[in-house]
Amino acid sequence: MNSPHLSRGSKQPPPPKSGKLRLYSNRFCPYSQRVVLVLDAKKIPYDVVNINLSNKPDWIYDKNPYGKIPTLELDNGDCLYESSIIADYLDEKYHQHPLHAKDPLQKAKDKILIEQFNRIITTMYRVMMNVGRIGLDDDEAISEGLTTFEKELGRRGTQFYSGNKPGMLDFMIWPWCERADILKLFGNQHLLKREKYKKLMEWRRRMTEEPTVKKSILDSDYHIKYLQSYRAGMPDYDFILNSK
Amino acid sequence: MNSPHLSRGSKQPPPPKSGKLRLYSNRFCPYSQRVVLVLDAKKIPYDVVNINLSNKPDWIYDKNPYGKIPTLELDNGDCLYESSIIADYLDEKYHQHPLHAKDPLQKAKDKILIEQFNRIITTMYRVMMNVGRIGLDDDEAISEGLTTFEKELGRRGTQFYSGNKPGMLDFMIWPWCERADILKLFGNQHLLKREKYKKLMEWRRRMTEEPTVKKSILDSDYHIKYLQSYRAGMPDYDFILNSK
């Protein structure tokens, strides 16, 4: 998972060993982490090829016409992309450790919440990548979104959104929750007031103790260091190789 | 389906008859039409409540926190939104006339194409609603997108994307294909050259002959008349009541 990020001019790695899936990924990409979490939760064998997103190898376009990650390469050479499509595919194809609710209605409700979470993602992305300081609109979008998720956890009355263990909704929102502390760097004091989101904070603590989450989690320090390199115009994806 | 579009101040309609789903919709909304197509293809009983989008009734916010359509109301009062989530829900919940491929890989590939079609949708929306004339970038986005779909139909070698009858992918892209001729009003001569998209044009003709499509299809004249009212700042959703 912490292999070097391959750049333009790098040799294309040989195909994965038979029976293994191959994930084209990036260690700091939250969408890639979604797929990693699903693969790990379902205990599906895979290997990872990390891609340098600021200087992509040409051959990534043979896997994905847009050269985007995450891209999942199958046994037969077929490639899938879009994190939520890959996640749904894996859950349908591999029956062990099901992540989506069995009931179509509950599944649809969870998918609506994943969709709603996109508003938080968009705002976080804008704040972390482009804008130096959080504005009032961003504040509102994030706190409105988090309030929805806080209430929903209360309404469900379970440890995780999916019950007594994390499921698809938990994993689809996790990568951004893992990075939430970074917002403090750019946000105002009121933004992530823990007392407003007690249940979410408890959920977040529980998630960090899950074996699946532990496999890919990074401390905020790492996320911040990466973000600083990104904002300085020279994203450094590989510093983690020397530090971990 | 052609009932009047209800506005602010209008009385909330009584719940649907038992066993019927209720679709909050708009006769000219392509996303709503997606759900209509799925309901009709699967022969699921439903009724329609049309919403005036430029002057929404307050009670629509009880059904959907964003007041958006399409919103599907279930027997038990639960409401679902987001057209593709509703479509997937209906296909999972109601087993008759399945629309998605059974094979998870084929289903994922179809979902990637639906996702790719969003680029065409975004461009069409921008062109039809805001910008008077198509620019070169828009040209390219649309012709690149259509070329993908033209080639895909050739690769599959079937009458419809889903085989010998239309399936989820066919229905998810149809509402914008139904409206494609409108682009000529705003586009340049080269945009929709039929000879570039022979297979797509054949597919489109076949789609217009499908009973499911016939139930909701409108002539380009209607779409143009609606669009003109929209662009003039006074969207008229109800002229169709007097003309059909």
Interface residues (C-beta under 8 A of the other chain):
Chain A: L74 D78 L80 Y81 E82 I85 I86 D88 Y89 E92 K93 P104 L105 K107 A108 K109 K111 I112 E115
Chain B: L74 D78 L80 Y81 E82 I85 I86 D88 Y89 E92 K93 P104 L105 K107 A108 K109 K111 I112 E115
